[in-house]
Amino acid sequence: MEMITDLQLDIEEKEVLRRAGYGGGRVVPQGRIREILKEAVRRGYQLVKPVAVCDLFKIKEMDERGLVLENGSRLTVGDRLRFWKGAEYIAAAVCTIGAELEQSTSELFSKGESVLASMLDSVGTVAMDSLEAQVQHLFCQRAHNSGMRIGPKLCPGSRGWPLTEQRVLFSLLPAEKIGVRLTEQCMMMPQKSVSFCSGFGNEQVWQGLNSEKVANLCQLCSMVNCLYRRLEP
């Protein structure tokens, strides 16, 4: 098990605007909205506390829908398990930016500062994206350095992989050490948290990905009008 704390997040203003619904990030607001954007980003850098816990697990066997780890844990990933074909290990991670930004957002809403609160919430989402990408990039680097290949990251709650399987990941990783817990509905608290896995292997895990590149799952998704899409339709 490894805890990662040396993380520098990149909170890009255009990404914050995109998440806030301002013209897909291509519209640059002026006046008060621009001042609020600047203030939200400034606060975001002060409030986020990025940290991740991760580990590598040996795969014992794999079928068309899931895999069994050497310790007996089973992950029912669904049909996208094909992206990990040939994997010998999975790298699993739980990441969070902490609770302070969420608390500040709630306080702003309670004070009636809804525009700043919404912008700060978008800042938190962008910060989480940056954290998740950094941890996945670390996985990719380690795969490359060991001569292995890596498949795209998949998350419980995504297509075919039930959200209830968060419990399996949380049995594998000591998420409580970074302040993350599961609710009865298997939602993570703080909310600005994410869990994911990637498949590692000496064979080609996924034809479209090499170990030096972070996969963008948007290329696999048909929701071209999704707010969170990172590729042009």
N, C-alpha and C positions, 0 to 999 in steps of 0.2 A: 504494500500500500504506500502511496506517495501523496503528500499534501503539497500543492503548488500555490505559493503566495507571491512570488516575484513576477507580477503581471502588470503591464502597463496598457491600459485600455485606450482605444482611439474612438472618441465620440465625435464623429463628423457632423457638422451642422446640416449638410444636405440630407444625411440619413435621418436625422432627427425630424427635419421637415417632412420627409417622405412618410415616416411613421405617423406624423401628426396630421397627414392628409393634405399637405400643401402642394398640390400639383405634382405628385410623385417625386418631390424633392427638386424638381426643375424650376419651380417658381420661387424666387427670392423675395420674401416679404420685406417691406420697409416700415419705418416709423415704429410704433409701439410694439408690433409683433416681432420685429427684428430685435428690439431691446429685450423683450421677454425671452426670445430664443437664446440670446447671449447670456442672460442671467441664468436660464435653466441649465445651459451647458456648464457654466461656471460652478453652479451648485452641485451639478452632477459629479464633476471631478472631485469635489470635496466630500461627497456623501458615499460614493461607491467604495466598497471594500471587497475587491475581487479575490476569490479563493476557489480552489478546486481540489477534489480528492479523486484519485484514479488508481487503477490496478490492471494487471494483465492476467487473464485466466485461460488455462489450457482447455481446448474443446475435446471431449471424449468421443462424441458422435454427432452426426448431423443428418436430418432427413429433410423432406421438402418443405416443412413448415416451421421447424425449430431446431434447437441444438441442446445438447446435454454437456455440462461442464464436468471436469474431473471430480469436482466435489459433490456431484449429484444434482446441482441446480439446473433447472430447465428453463430456457427462454423460448417462448412461442412467438417468434418474430413475424411470421406470416409470409406471404408470397415474395416479399422483397428480400428474403433471405438469399435469393439467387445472386444478389450483389456481393455476397460473401462466399461464394462458391470457392472451395479450395482453402478456406481459412483454417488455421490450426489453433489460433488463439482469438479471444476477443479482448479489446481494450475497453474498459468501462470507466465512465466519469460522472461525477455530480459536481456542478459548478454553481456558484451564486455570487451576486454582488452585495449580499447582505440585506439587512432590513432598514437601514437608515434612510435610504432614498424613498422607500415606500411610506415610511412613517412621515417624512417631510411632505410627501404628496398628499397624504390624508389630512395633515394639519392645514395645508394650503386650501384644500377643498372646504374644510370646516370654517375657514376664515372668509370664504367667498372669493378667493383668488383662483377661480376655476381655469382661466387661460394658462396661467403660470403652472398650475398643478398638472394640467394635461400635457403641457410641453415637457415638464420634468418627468412625467411618466414615460413619454416617448424617449427622453434621454436615457432612462433606465433600460428600456428595451434595446436601444442601440448599444449601450454598454454591455448588456448580456450577449448580444450578437458578437461583439468584439471578443469577449471572454471565451465564448464557445469556440470561435474560430481559432483563437490562440491555442487552446488546449488540443483541438483537432490537428492544428499544424504541428504541435509538439509530437503527437502520435505519428504523423506522417514523417517527420524528421527521424524519429526513432526507428520506424519501419525501414526507411531508406538506409540508415546507418547500419542496420543489421542484415541488409540484403533481402528484406522481405517486401511484400506488397500489402496494400491496405485498401479495404473497401470503404464506401461512403458511410458516414455516421447515420445511425437510425435511432429513433427515440420511442420509448413506450408512449402509447397514445396516438402515434402516427398510424397510417393505414395498415391494418392487419396485425398490429402489435398492441394488444389491449393495455389500457392505462393501468389496470390492476397489476400488471407485471412490474410496476415501480417497486412493489414489495420485494421482488426477487433482487433487483439491483440494490436496494437498500439493505438486503441481507448480505450482499457481497461487499459493499463499501460502507465504511463508518461515517455516513453523512452527518451524523450528529456532531462530529468533531469540527465541522465547518458551519455548524448552526442551522442545518437543514433538516426538516422533519416532514413526515407524510401525514396528511389528514386521513380520516376514515374513507374519504372518497379518492384517496391516492393522489391528491394534489400536493405539490411541494409548497412549503412555507419556509422562508419568505417566497413570495410569488415570483420574484425575479430570480429564479433558479431554473436549472435545466439538467436533465440526465440524458446520456446517450452512450452508444457502443459503436465500435468499428471492428471489422474482422481483419486479422493479420494472417498472412500465410506466405510460405516460400514459393508456392505456385501462384499463378495469376489469379487474383481474387476477383477482379472485375475488369473486363477488357477495356473499359473506357477510362480507367484511372491508373496513374502511376503513383508511386509512393512519395513523390516530391510535390504533389499537387493536392490541394484540398478540394474534395468533390463538392459541387454545387447541386444539391438535389432538385433545384428548380428545373433543371433540364429533364428531370424524370416526371415532372408534374404537369397535368393538363390544365391547371387553374391559372390561365394566363392573365386574368384580371385581379389576382390576389394582391393585397396591399403589401405583403411580405416578400413578393417575388423579387429576385435579384438579377434576373435575366430579362432582356427585352423579349416580348412575345414574338 
